[in-house]
Amino acid sequence: MTDRKNIENLIGKIALGDRAALAALYDATSGKLFSVCLRVLKNRSEAEDALQDVYLRIWAKADRYAVTGHSPMTWLITVARNLAIDKLRAKKSDYVALDSVGELVEKRPGPEAASIAASEQRRISACFDELPPDRADAVRAAYLDGATYEALADRFEVPLNTMRTWLRRSLISLKECLAR
């Protein structure tokens, strides 16, 4: 993958309307962002649609990215996760699609997609297993289920700032684990 500086430079070029930079950013980051979308949406087709929307949003909001010393991947992953959660919430309000016979339509991924997803799932699960169980549960609830920090603080009976610290440190640990 491309290094932090290169990704920051690409985002800066995208903010200036450079389409080649968007293509380069896509090549460098689409795999990781797709896995984020797939983890949230649990459907390959929907994750592919979400990924396209992620890059449209990056194109539109690249000028809002600020170099702060944090990883630009954090910003990109946040954009992808938030968009996927928005799509998931919108989908929950839709009706269940039925075919002409009245049975549920088959929406399982194909064998290749299932294999890729399973491999990513094992890798992510191994990293989650390195966290204390309460921290792992809090991260899943916050970033996959959309729970608020306040709700998590109440659920785990800790102060709000402690919950924020748990989540921040857990994300750093997960990032380090996934980078290995």
PETA-V496450 format. One line per field, one symbol per residue. ss: DSSP state (H for helix, E for strand, C for the rest). burial: # if it has 24 or more other C-alpha atoms within 12 Angstrom, else .. A space follows every 10 residues. Layout:
# PETA-V496450
ss = ???
burial = ???
This chain:
# PETA-V496450
ss = CCCHHHHHHH HHHHHCCCHH HHHHHHHHHH HHHHHHHHHH HCCHHHHHHH HHHHHHHHHH HHHHCCCCCC CHHHHHHHHH HHHHHHHHHH HHCCCCCECC CCCECCCCCC HHHHHHHHHH HHHHHHHHHC CCHHHHHHHH HHHCCCCCHH HHHHHHCCCH HHHHHHHHHH HHHHHHHHHC
burial = ......#### #####..... ##..##.### ########## ####.###.# #####.###. .#..#..... .######### ########.. .......... .......... ......#... ...#..##.. #...###### #####...#. .##....... ..#..##..# #.##......
